[in-house]
Structures are given as structure tokens and as C-alpha cells.
């Protein structure tokens, strides 16, 4: 049996952020994952500015290595397309000018395949003094004992940890069986992802595309450009809608690509690479208890995906880092009680809570095609709208304006 202060279950973004922060604090930890890296992970592949922000706070040198990595594509904004085909390009920074070279020196966002990004994180962890990464081990049992959690898995694996951080994704058995958090169709997004090459019309500035097609509301069709002329293509729709309307997402994806009058032209020379794969996105549209005696939930295992944008990796990084910081405090105080670790929940709510609640309200708006048509049509000629939409990616106060009816009335009469 191995003894450790902290055992992290899952080596994805949330687990990596937690481990790297613990390493920075000089605390030994073991990271366990059922996969052997590199491994694929079905995802939209978008990295928001939160990822670089969190990495810089943990270790600026790791952030620099990510920014110089060849496996990613710099992304400078998002292209929103309304149900009425009004296209609104919004830079991730309010003053972004594609003709200004200086604006492209430090991009806010990136797009890269998870097989590459997660492998990068694992390699970074393996270089750290206080982190031991153990791959190819499936955790089968968690036993709470007086002095810690006994974590048992395949190949005779056993670890006794004073504290465990759960970071093993949307289908975590711990989240369901111990934390008591279950999948709820109203707070869960069903997604389908495919990789294509030779998709025409993608942005030279790496703009990601969100198409709010009428048939997909309250969801969307996306195209995220990748290096080497590839693209991540997919659709996402609330699980309750998928169930109620008996939607076959794979068929919907193919129907859009083959029959949509605009999209099909961009895919006429495209080639599918590999299979079309599905995945679930546990949304942070409902507040939940994310900690208990000797444990904390992070990332997708904590249901922290942004309800409006589908942003998951950035929130995973933030939650992983916050869990590690709380772990440091718990170790110092020798307090692993549910009451003591509840401070983690308070921090999650303080940092991410308002944004998640506002995003849930925004998500509810996208089922109204007329509203999206109006907003995007006005935005194409209204600098203020573009700036506001740009700021909503990182400024909560602006997002609050977007949820108020008075905001849209002002836009109509102040063009």
C-alpha cells in the first residue's frame, strides 16, 4: 500500500491543475488515471483564456511552453451565426483588429485536440518533484476510514490518502455514488463531435464558429478550426430536448453537413477523419455540494461546464487549482471534515457562481430565434454590441446587461 497526503483521481485538466498547484506548494500527491497517455477525449477542443490565466498563476514557464506549442491553433474570437444567418464576428478582446499585428502577439484563446493537450499536461506533471503519475489503473473502490480514504483499483493498486480530489470526468462513479450528484436531463448537454479536413471558409484568425440553427435550438452547430487544415465539428443540445423529441444527434449532424444550404457548400470537399463520437456535458446550471469529508469534486466531475458556451476546460482548471489551495489549508490545519472543506464550495461559488448563473439565464434566451436574429443583425453595424459581446467572455457585469430586456430596447433605439 502507498501512503500520500493527496490522491487525485483523473489526469485531465482539473486533475493536472490540482497536481501542479500542489507541486508548487511543495505537497506530495499521486495522480491516478485509467488511461495510458496520450489518449483521446471527446471534446470541443476549445481553450479559453482561463486556461492560460490559471497556468500563469501556477507556473508561468508552463504557460509559456503551452503558448509556444505547435499542436495548437491561436484563436482570436468567435463568429456567432443567428438562425436568420446574421453573422457577428466578435474578438476575444474588445479592441481586436485583425489588421493590427500587435493584437495577435498574445492570443486569449486556443484550439487544440485533447489528445495533444492532455498529453502535454501529463508530461509536465511527470517533470515535477512532488507529483507521481500512475497510468492504466482503473479505480474500483473508495473506502472512507478514520485516517483517510483507501483507494483501490486494478492491478492490486491501493493508496491511503488523507484527502482525495475527484477529477475523473462526467461519468465519475464517486460523484454519483458518494457525492450523490446524478445526471439531470435539464442540466446536461448531449454532444456529438467529429474531425474533418478540407472544410472551406474557416477563419484565418482561428475564429471558432457557433451556428444557432433554428432546428438545433436551444443548442448549436459548431466548427472549431484546428492546425493542419483540420476542424472539430459538432452539435450540442440539451439532453431533455433530445429525449423529449427523440433527436438522433448523429443524423442531425449529417443532415446539416449534407443538406443545409450554406453549410453543405463548405463541406463539399471535406473528408471525415475517424469516427463520429458522442459525449455528455454536465452543466453548472444548478448549484450543488462539491465537497464532503476528505474529498472535493473538480471539473466535469463537479458539473461545472458553462451552460451557454459549453466552456469546460477553463472551469476545470480553475476548480482544480482552488481544490489544491483548499487541500493545502486542510493539511496545515489537519482538518479534513466536511465543514472544513466546505470553504472550497464557497470559493467555487465566489469565483464561478455568478458567471454560471448568468450563463444559465443566457442559455434560456437562445431558444428564441427572433431575439438572436435581432441581436446579431444590430451587432453587425453596432460597435457597442460587439464590445459588449466580447467583454461577456470575461466580464460578469457586462453579462448581467445581456440578461435584461432593457438592454435590448436600448440597442434598438441607440444605433
Legacy VTK file of the C-alpha trace (Angstrom):
# vtk DataFile Version 3.0
C-alpha trace
ASCII
DATASET POLYDATA
POINTS 415 float
0.000 0.000 0.000
1.127 3.541 -0.859
0.577 6.422 1.554
0.173 10.016 0.368
-1.229 13.330 1.543
-3.401 13.788 -1.552
-4.602 11.351 -4.197
-6.038 12.880 -7.362
-8.340 10.681 -9.413
-8.040 11.744 -13.056
-5.155 13.279 -15.017
-7.165 15.597 -17.265
-7.205 19.416 -16.971
-8.802 19.566 -13.495
-6.540 16.875 -12.038
-3.463 18.365 -13.683
-4.231 21.857 -12.376
-4.682 20.471 -8.852
-1.447 18.470 -9.005
0.612 21.316 -10.456
-0.649 23.699 -7.767
0.159 21.160 -5.027
3.628 20.740 -6.501
4.081 24.498 -6.369
3.104 24.376 -2.683
5.560 21.543 -2.018
2.879 18.948 -1.222
3.314 15.370 -2.429
0.459 13.861 -4.413
-0.369 10.865 -6.549
-2.363 11.254 -9.767
-4.165 8.135 -10.991
-5.844 7.695 -14.372
-7.407 4.658 -16.037
-5.935 5.686 -19.402
-2.405 5.487 -20.698
-1.434 8.771 -22.318
-1.634 10.007 -24.993
-5.329 9.194 -25.181
-8.232 10.831 -26.967
-11.006 12.648 -25.121
-14.206 13.618 -26.897
-14.466 17.394 -26.505
-14.981 20.635 -28.381
-11.219 21.267 -28.089
-11.525 24.966 -27.237
-9.267 26.533 -24.601
-10.485 29.813 -23.151
-8.325 32.488 -21.599
-8.979 30.918 -18.203
-6.526 28.133 -19.038
-3.577 30.437 -19.639
-4.587 32.635 -16.701
-4.622 29.662 -14.328
-1.378 28.234 -15.702
0.388 31.562 -15.313
-0.677 31.697 -11.668
0.583 28.167 -11.099
3.783 28.294 -13.158
4.457 30.941 -15.834
7.014 28.682 -17.505
4.382 26.009 -18.185
2.118 28.708 -19.640
4.965 29.831 -21.895
5.552 26.282 -23.103
1.860 25.910 -23.928
1.810 29.204 -25.802
4.756 28.105 -27.944
3.439 24.567 -28.559
2.947 23.564 -32.192
-0.115 21.360 -31.570
-2.497 24.270 -31.004
-4.039 26.964 -33.156
-4.249 30.531 -31.888
-7.840 31.750 -31.711
-8.749 35.409 -31.529
-12.512 35.360 -31.374
-15.845 33.765 -32.083
-18.232 34.028 -35.008
-21.879 33.880 -33.973
-24.388 32.969 -36.687
-28.067 33.545 -35.888
-30.985 31.407 -37.086
-31.578 34.068 -39.771
-27.935 33.783 -40.972
-26.819 37.079 -39.500
-23.112 36.672 -38.795
-21.464 38.580 -35.985
-17.689 38.304 -35.539
-16.525 39.211 -32.055
-12.908 39.347 -30.942
-11.962 37.830 -27.606
-10.567 41.268 -26.758
-12.876 44.264 -27.295
-10.415 46.238 -29.427
-9.263 43.298 -31.562
-8.242 44.354 -35.059
-7.251 41.572 -37.437
-5.026 44.020 -39.323
-3.113 45.043 -36.190
-0.124 42.733 -35.720
0.267 43.792 -32.088
-3.185 42.417 -31.292
-2.009 38.950 -32.286
1.078 38.784 -30.078
-0.688 37.203 -27.098
-3.907 35.405 -28.110
-6.515 34.848 -25.429
-7.825 31.562 -26.774
-6.582 28.407 -28.470
-7.970 25.339 -30.184
-6.195 22.002 -29.921
-7.094 18.329 -29.761
-7.450 16.947 -26.279
-5.188 14.033 -27.138
-2.370 16.590 -27.531
-3.315 18.995 -24.745
-3.841 16.364 -22.060
-0.623 14.597 -23.062
1.181 17.930 -22.674
-0.199 18.267 -19.147
0.790 14.713 -18.193
4.330 15.292 -19.428
4.517 18.489 -17.387
3.358 16.630 -14.276
5.940 13.907 -14.791
8.678 16.536 -14.551
7.507 17.695 -11.122
9.238 16.641 -7.900
6.085 16.271 -5.808
3.842 14.523 -8.369
3.695 10.825 -9.125
1.569 9.943 -12.159
0.184 6.413 -12.339
-1.476 5.448 -15.630
-3.580 2.480 -16.717
-5.227 1.978 -13.325
-8.993 1.833 -13.020
-10.226 2.814 -9.584
-12.796 0.304 -8.365
-13.456 1.192 -4.746
-13.314 4.115 -2.316
-13.370 3.321 1.394
-13.554 6.114 3.959
-11.587 5.204 7.090
-10.737 7.122 10.234
-7.358 8.292 8.942
-8.156 8.797 5.278
-9.547 7.298 2.082
-8.418 3.860 0.969
-8.493 3.933 -2.818
-8.356 0.535 -4.525
-8.021 -0.301 -8.179
-6.861 -2.686 -10.855
-3.514 -4.497 -10.734
-3.648 -4.635 -6.926
-3.414 -0.843 -6.653
-4.009 0.573 -3.166
-3.416 4.089 -1.892
-4.229 5.529 1.506
-4.681 9.300 1.189
-5.560 11.869 3.808
-7.554 13.687 1.131
-8.810 12.831 -2.353
-9.562 15.179 -5.239
-12.019 13.758 -7.754
-11.217 14.817 -11.303
-12.255 11.844 -13.419
-14.892 13.467 -15.571
-18.572 13.472 -16.359
-19.140 9.787 -15.613
-17.388 9.697 -12.245
-18.756 6.896 -10.095
-17.619 8.800 -6.999
-19.733 11.817 -7.980
-22.790 9.611 -8.281
-22.286 7.025 -5.537
-20.586 9.063 -2.800
-21.369 12.731 -3.501
-24.918 11.879 -4.566
-24.904 14.029 -7.710
-26.769 12.480 -10.612
-27.312 13.330 -14.262
-30.392 15.515 -14.791
-31.526 15.982 -18.434
-32.418 19.648 -17.807
-28.846 20.322 -16.685
-26.958 18.142 -19.141
-25.928 18.686 -22.747
-25.662 15.862 -25.268
-22.899 16.439 -27.798
-21.567 14.816 -30.971
-18.053 15.505 -32.245
-16.282 14.663 -35.484
-12.981 15.646 -37.090
-12.967 16.780 -40.717
-10.300 18.040 -43.049
-10.704 20.412 -46.006
-13.638 22.346 -44.548
-13.686 25.599 -46.508
-14.316 29.098 -45.235
-12.698 28.817 -41.801
-11.210 31.986 -40.351
-7.542 32.776 -40.909
-7.559 34.185 -37.365
-8.787 30.950 -35.821
-12.256 32.268 -35.004
-14.449 29.499 -33.646
-17.957 29.304 -35.113
-21.239 28.847 -33.262
-24.216 28.435 -35.586
-27.555 28.810 -33.823
-29.521 26.960 -36.480
-33.268 27.022 -35.898
-33.530 23.228 -35.932
-30.871 22.946 -33.213
-32.230 25.448 -30.679
-31.720 25.560 -27.736
-28.355 24.228 -28.894
-25.980 24.874 -31.757
-23.781 23.518 -34.531
-20.093 24.366 -34.276
-16.932 24.457 -36.360
-13.638 24.925 -34.498
-10.589 25.240 -36.776
-7.537 23.158 -35.863
-3.917 23.034 -37.048
-3.072 21.279 -40.319
-6.290 22.243 -42.045
-8.492 20.148 -39.768
-11.638 21.158 -37.911
-13.604 19.981 -34.881
-17.247 19.831 -35.985
-20.237 19.002 -33.860
-23.659 19.680 -32.429
-24.874 20.105 -28.866
-28.404 20.022 -27.491
-29.966 19.800 -24.035
-30.496 16.171 -23.069
-34.111 16.797 -22.061
-34.826 18.075 -25.586
-33.010 15.128 -27.160
-35.119 12.769 -25.076
-38.446 14.556 -25.490
-38.121 14.985 -29.272
-36.267 11.692 -29.781
-33.434 13.505 -31.594
-30.721 11.417 -33.230
-27.737 13.753 -32.985
-25.586 11.823 -35.446
-28.322 12.061 -38.054
-28.814 15.757 -37.301
-25.094 16.405 -37.754
-25.034 14.617 -41.087
-28.239 16.338 -42.212
-26.734 19.765 -41.516
-23.500 18.939 -43.323
-25.245 17.390 -46.335
-28.390 19.488 -46.709
-28.063 22.890 -45.052
-27.872 25.348 -47.993
-24.892 27.230 -46.563
-23.030 24.571 -44.592
-23.108 21.909 -47.330
-21.102 24.132 -49.681
-18.322 24.376 -47.122
-18.237 20.596 -46.741
-18.413 19.576 -50.406
-14.683 18.721 -50.430
-14.459 17.802 -46.753
-13.423 14.378 -45.544
-14.424 12.766 -42.271
-11.433 11.663 -40.225
-12.180 8.757 -37.933
-15.494 8.162 -36.238
-18.328 10.382 -35.045
-18.352 10.221 -31.249
-20.814 11.331 -28.591
-20.246 12.736 -25.126
-22.134 14.342 -22.288
-21.567 17.754 -20.765
-22.635 18.130 -17.106
-23.705 21.756 -16.862
-23.174 24.133 -13.971
-26.739 25.414 -14.288
-27.616 24.157 -10.822
-25.775 24.703 -7.553
-24.515 21.504 -5.948
-22.458 20.455 -2.923
-18.964 19.728 -4.233
-17.145 18.561 -1.117
-17.533 16.309 1.885
-15.424 14.533 4.457
-11.941 14.120 2.962
-12.953 14.837 -0.658
-13.544 17.587 -3.222
-15.026 17.358 -6.718
-13.478 19.269 -9.633
-14.052 19.896 -13.332
-16.668 17.820 -15.120
-16.958 15.551 -12.066
-18.244 18.667 -10.277
-20.721 19.609 -13.046
-19.050 22.945 -13.805
-19.437 23.327 -17.574
-20.712 26.744 -18.682
-24.400 26.319 -19.690
-24.254 28.887 -22.507
-20.849 28.472 -24.146
-20.076 24.858 -23.258
-16.811 26.057 -21.709
-15.428 23.244 -19.605
-11.639 23.192 -19.660
-11.197 26.667 -18.186
-13.572 25.962 -15.318
-11.840 22.622 -14.777
-8.521 24.417 -14.391
-9.966 26.963 -12.005
-11.653 24.346 -9.842
-8.586 22.095 -9.790
-6.384 24.924 -8.638
-8.886 26.003 -5.974
-9.181 22.418 -4.708
-5.405 22.240 -4.347
-5.338 25.522 -2.458
-8.027 24.242 -0.102
-6.092 20.980 0.284
-3.053 22.961 1.423
-5.138 24.717 4.065
-6.672 21.433 5.215
-3.251 19.820 5.584
-1.926 22.781 7.565
-4.923 22.712 9.900
-5.197 18.904 9.912
-8.894 19.438 9.211
-10.471 17.185 6.584
-14.023 17.461 7.834
-16.945 18.279 5.589
-17.319 21.556 7.455
-13.697 22.494 6.927
-13.673 21.589 3.230
-16.915 23.491 2.642
-14.696 26.534 2.150
-13.939 25.037 -1.268
-17.620 25.283 -2.200
-17.650 28.893 -1.071
-14.645 29.683 -3.276
-16.185 27.968 -6.284
-19.338 29.996 -5.807
-17.394 33.219 -5.311
-15.268 32.776 -8.443
-17.577 30.895 -10.823
-21.057 31.037 -9.309
-22.298 34.344 -10.715
-20.981 33.536 -14.167
-22.630 30.111 -14.203
-25.965 31.502 -13.048
-25.895 34.253 -15.655
-24.884 31.790 -18.357
-27.867 29.660 -17.442
-30.112 32.656 -17.985
-28.416 33.346 -21.324
-28.877 29.716 -22.285
-32.620 30.105 -21.803
-32.608 33.070 -24.191
-31.234 31.108 -27.128
-34.485 29.244 -27.664
-35.958 32.455 -29.086
-34.816 32.771 -32.749
-36.186 36.290 -33.125
-34.026 37.518 -30.254
-30.850 36.112 -31.726
-31.683 37.443 -35.176
-32.302 40.905 -33.774
-29.159 40.984 -31.653
-26.819 39.715 -34.361
-28.313 41.917 -37.065
-27.889 45.020 -34.926
-24.431 43.910 -33.856
-23.011 43.793 -37.366
-23.167 47.600 -37.532
-23.056 48.474 -33.854
-19.606 48.690 -32.275
-21.110 48.818 -28.796
-22.790 45.443 -29.256
-19.548 43.853 -30.450
-17.662 45.262 -27.497
-20.314 44.056 -25.082
-20.352 40.550 -26.544
-16.569 40.497 -26.485
-16.457 41.523 -22.840
-19.004 38.901 -21.852
-16.311 36.264 -22.189
-14.550 37.617 -19.146
-16.547 40.445 -17.566
-19.544 39.380 -15.489
-21.013 42.870 -15.135
-21.481 43.059 -18.892
-23.138 39.648 -18.969
-25.681 40.974 -16.477
-26.719 43.609 -19.014
-27.348 40.924 -21.606
-29.994 39.285 -19.419
-32.096 42.431 -19.025
-34.884 43.287 -21.520
-33.983 46.981 -21.167
-30.591 46.226 -22.724
-32.198 45.127 -25.997
-34.596 48.059 -26.051
-31.673 50.478 -25.710
-29.906 48.758 -28.582
-32.967 49.168 -30.816
-33.180 52.914 -30.227
-29.478 53.798 -29.913
-27.944 52.590 -33.136
LINES 1 416
415 0 1 2 3 4 5 6 7 8 9 10 11 12 13 14 15 16 17 18 19 20 21 22 23 24 25 26 27 28 29 30 31 32 33 34 35 36 37 38 39 40 41 42 43 44 45 46 47 48 49 50 51 52 53 54 55 56 57 58 59 60 61 62 63 64 65 66 67 68 69 70 71 72 73 74 75 76 77 78 79 80 81 82 83 84 85 86 87 88 89 90 91 92 93 94 95 96 97 98 99 100 101 102 103 104 105 106 107 108 109 110 111 112 113 114 115 116 117 118 119 120 121 122 123 124 125 126 127 128 129 130 131 132 133 134 135 136 137 138 139 140 141 142 143 144 145 146 147 148 149 150 151 152 153 154 155 156 157 158 159 160 161 162 163 164 165 166 167 168 169 170 171 172 173 174 175 176 177 178 179 180 181 182 183 184 185 186 187 188 189 190 191 192 193 194 195 196 197 198 199 200 201 202 203 204 205 206 207 208 209 210 211 212 213 214 215 216 217 218 219 220 221 222 223 224 225 226 227 228 229 230 231 232 233 234 235 236 237 238 239 240 241 242 243 244 245 246 247 248 249 250 251 252 253 254 255 256 257 258 259 260 261 262 263 264 265 266 267 268 269 270 271 272 273 274 275 276 277 278 279 280 281 282 283 284 285 286 287 288 289 290 291 292 293 294 295 296 297 298 299 300 301 302 303 304 305 306 307 308 309 310 311 312 313 314 315 316 317 318 319 320 321 322 323 324 325 326 327 328 329 330 331 332 333 334 335 336 337 338 339 340 341 342 343 344 345 346 347 348 349 350 351 352 353 354 355 356 357 358 359 360 361 362 363 364 365 366 367 368 369 370 371 372 373 374 375 376 377 378 379 380 381 382 383 384 385 386 387 388 389 390 391 392 393 394 395 396 397 398 399 400 401 402 403 404 405 406 407 408 409 410 411 412 413 414
